[in-house]
């Protein structure tokens, strides 16, 4: 079998485009528009690492921070939180696949987020364009968070602050430096990135070939503990913060429709389901970066009603397509929530990177990466 520390949320055959997309504006308010703030609290459920981007020294292996009065103030950058939430919202609202055309990537959980460095990556971009139907129309995430392309742009109506560490839990002194291979995606790996059926491998050039969807790393109950050894240029050294560390920040929203606020709250809270988690930062394949996001009590009071408005909109849209209107149990949404809730033992070898020999043997049998839900059924966890 093909193994990987990640899987995919499959693309739905249809993309949802809001009827109000052409009226999105910073200056002209919607009727009944909503503006306000949401306080968010982030708790690290496993150790977390986001490399310090404020230091010009590329060898910096410390957590993102600024120095205040001689002390490090750790924080999660606003762009990291935004990318994390936007990717979930795109999936929850049946968004379109959108290629990224430069080296700046916001978030890293989506299969189409590659820069065109080689032919395989260019083919991913072309496949994403084909699957992103009506690419010139705005999906819900673009309406809320904005977008920029070569000919047009729209400013987002939701802004995230940095999330400042309010409770620091350091790693033990003798176990605070880690060394792991933090590799880039390999889109040329056809049995993983292209939907397969087991008789032969579809490639990007084949008619009818499809990308597997949005890439999500499986959640872990713990983390790998490999310590630094001999210097190796392919490995990265990093110092994470320990589980239990808590961060706080604010989301400001302006001129949102009730459906949009509901979508934002739904993505933040996983539809209010307590057993779901987000992932953020580096080393996610090795168990780092599982976080729990909660919102302040005032926002929580109204969250369920706005989430209900968003869900009703999605149900009505599905029904208009003659689909079953139960949004929460749509095959795509079920797969997303399973990947957001099922916690895999760190020692389970079925969700680790394959070694060269195992990979070659699997490809001889036309094996391919099965859906996460199928793997969960077949494998004793």
TAHU-V591225 format. One record per residue. N is the residue number from 0. RES is the residue in one letter. D_FIRST is the distance of its C-alpha to the first C-alpha in Angstrom with 2 decimals. Layout:
N:RES:D_FIRST
N:RES:D_FIRST
This chain:
0:X:0.00
1:X:3.79
2:X:6.30
3:X:9.98
4:X:13.29
5:X:14.17
6:X:13.64
7:X:16.14
8:X:19.12
9:X:19.41
10:X:22.73
11:X:25.27
12:X:27.02
13:X:30.29
14:X:31.58
15:X:34.34
16:X:37.46
17:X:40.30
18:X:43.63
19:X:45.44
20:X:43.43
21:X:46.41
22:X:48.67
23:X:46.77
24:X:49.31
25:X:50.29
26:X:53.94
27:X:54.29
28:X:53.26
29:X:51.56
30:X:53.61
31:X:52.80
32:X:50.82
33:X:49.35
34:X:49.62
35:X:49.09
36:X:46.99
37:X:44.13
38:X:43.85
39:X:40.31
40:X:39.28
41:X:35.98
42:X:34.85
43:X:32.15
44:X:29.84
45:X:28.07
46:X:29.66
47:X:30.09
48:X:30.77
49:X:32.29
50:X:33.84
51:X:37.60
52:X:38.42
53:X:42.18
54:X:42.48
55:X:42.88
56:X:41.59
57:X:37.98
58:X:37.39
59:X:38.04
60:X:35.34
61:X:37.05
62:X:36.32
63:X:38.00
64:X:41.70
65:X:45.33
66:X:48.10
67:X:50.82
68:X:53.86
69:X:52.04
70:X:49.08
71:X:45.57
72:X:44.94
73:X:41.19
74:X:39.83
75:X:36.85
76:X:37.81
77:X:38.53
78:X:36.20
79:X:33.20
80:X:34.09
81:X:34.82
82:X:31.51
83:X:29.64
84:X:31.70
85:X:31.87
86:X:28.13
87:X:27.97
88:X:31.10
89:X:29.76
90:X:26.88
91:X:29.21
92:X:31.68
93:X:29.44
94:X:30.26
95:X:29.70
96:X:27.49
97:X:29.82
98:X:29.32
99:X:30.87
100:X:33.08
101:X:34.22
102:X:33.07
103:X:33.84
104:X:30.90
105:X:31.70
106:X:28.69
107:X:25.22
108:X:22.95
109:X:22.89
110:X:20.84
111:X:24.07
112:X:25.76
113:X:25.75
114:X:28.86
115:X:29.30
116:X:29.19
117:X:27.50
118:X:26.67
119:X:23.10
120:X:24.51
121:X:27.41
122:X:25.17
123:X:23.50
124:X:27.08
125:X:28.10
126:X:25.20
127:X:26.14
128:X:29.73
129:X:28.97
130:X:27.09
131:X:29.78
132:X:32.30
133:X:35.97
134:X:35.18
135:X:38.90
136:X:39.06
137:X:38.45
138:X:35.77
139:X:36.56
140:X:35.10
141:X:37.21
142:X:40.26
143:X:39.93
144:X:38.73
145:X:40.23
146:X:38.94
147:X:40.11
148:X:39.67
149:X:41.83
150:X:44.42
151:X:44.45
152:X:43.72
153:X:44.16
154:X:44.66
155:X:42.62
156:X:44.45
157:X:42.40
158:X:42.82
159:X:41.03
160:X:42.79
161:X:41.30
162:X:40.24
163:X:42.33
164:X:41.37
165:X:43.72
166:X:42.27
167:X:40.89
168:X:38.81
169:X:38.34
170:X:35.74
171:X:37.25
172:X:39.30
173:X:37.33
174:X:33.93
175:X:34.67
176:X:33.26
177:X:29.55
178:X:27.85
179:X:24.41
180:X:22.82
181:X:23.15
182:X:21.50
183:X:21.95
184:X:19.46
185:X:18.05
186:X:18.45
187:X:18.01
188:X:14.20
189:X:14.00
190:X:10.39
191:X:11.12
192:X:14.84
193:X:15.58
194:X:14.91
195:X:12.98
196:X:13.22
197:X:11.06
198:X:14.06
199:X:14.68
200:X:14.39
201:X:17.16
202:X:19.05
203:X:21.67
204:X:24.37
205:X:23.27
206:X:25.43
207:X:23.86
208:X:20.94
209:X:20.42
210:X:19.24
211:X:16.71
212:X:19.58
213:X:20.77
214:X:18.68
215:X:18.94
216:X:17.94
217:X:17.02
218:X:20.07
219:X:20.49
220:X:23.00
221:X:24.02
222:X:23.51
223:X:22.71
224:X:25.98
225:X:25.86
226:X:29.46
227:X:30.99
228:X:31.18
229:X:32.24
230:X:32.80
231:X:29.93
232:X:30.33
233:X:26.62
234:X:26.82
235:X:28.66
236:X:31.10
237:X:31.81
238:X:33.82
239:X:32.52
240:X:34.60
241:X:33.69
242:X:32.53
243:X:35.60
244:X:37.01
245:X:38.54
246:X:39.36
247:X:41.69
248:X:42.34
249:X:43.75
250:X:42.64
251:X:45.54
252:X:45.41
253:X:48.09
254:X:48.97
255:X:45.87
256:X:45.86
257:X:45.05
258:X:41.77
259:X:40.79
260:X:41.72
261:X:39.74
262:X:36.62
263:X:37.15
264:X:37.68
265:X:34.68
266:X:32.39
267:X:34.12
268:X:33.94
269:X:30.78
270:X:33.10
271:X:34.82
272:X:31.88
273:X:32.25
274:X:28.72
275:X:27.27
276:X:27.09
277:X:27.16
278:X:25.64
279:X:27.74
280:X:28.29
281:X:26.31
282:X:23.57
283:X:21.82
284:X:18.35
285:X:20.10
286:X:21.71
287:X:24.92
288:X:26.67
289:X:26.22
290:X:29.62
291:X:31.68
292:X:34.22
293:X:37.30
294:X:40.40
295:X:44.06
296:X:45.83
297:X:47.92
298:X:44.91
299:X:43.13
300:X:46.11
301:X:45.76
302:X:41.99
303:X:41.21
304:X:43.79
305:X:42.56
306:X:38.91
307:X:40.15
308:X:41.88
309:X:38.73
310:X:36.71
311:X:39.54
312:X:39.46
313:X:35.76
314:X:36.36
315:X:39.32
316:X:37.38
317:X:34.57
318:X:37.33
319:X:39.05
320:X:35.99
321:X:36.08
322:X:32.90
323:X:32.69
324:X:34.61
325:X:32.72
326:X:31.40
327:X:29.74
328:X:27.57
329:X:26.66
330:X:22.91
331:X:22.85
332:X:24.98
333:X:23.10
334:X:19.85
335:X:22.02
336:X:23.65
337:X:20.54
338:X:19.26
339:X:22.86
340:X:23.22
341:X:20.17
342:X:20.48
343:X:17.59
344:X:18.60
345:X:18.68
346:X:17.30
347:X:14.11
348:X:11.53
349:X:8.73
350:X:10.93
351:X:11.97
352:X:11.91
353:X:9.77
354:X:12.22
355:X:13.23
356:X:12.37
357:X:8.72
358:X:8.56
359:X:10.69
360:X:8.95
361:X:5.75
362:X:8.71
363:X:10.63
364:X:8.75
365:X:9.20
366:X:5.71
367:X:6.86
368:X:7.38
369:X:8.55
370:X:12.01
371:X:12.86
372:X:14.89
373:X:12.27
374:X:10.03
375:X:13.40
376:X:14.20
377:X:11.28
378:X:11.28
379:X:14.61
380:X:15.91
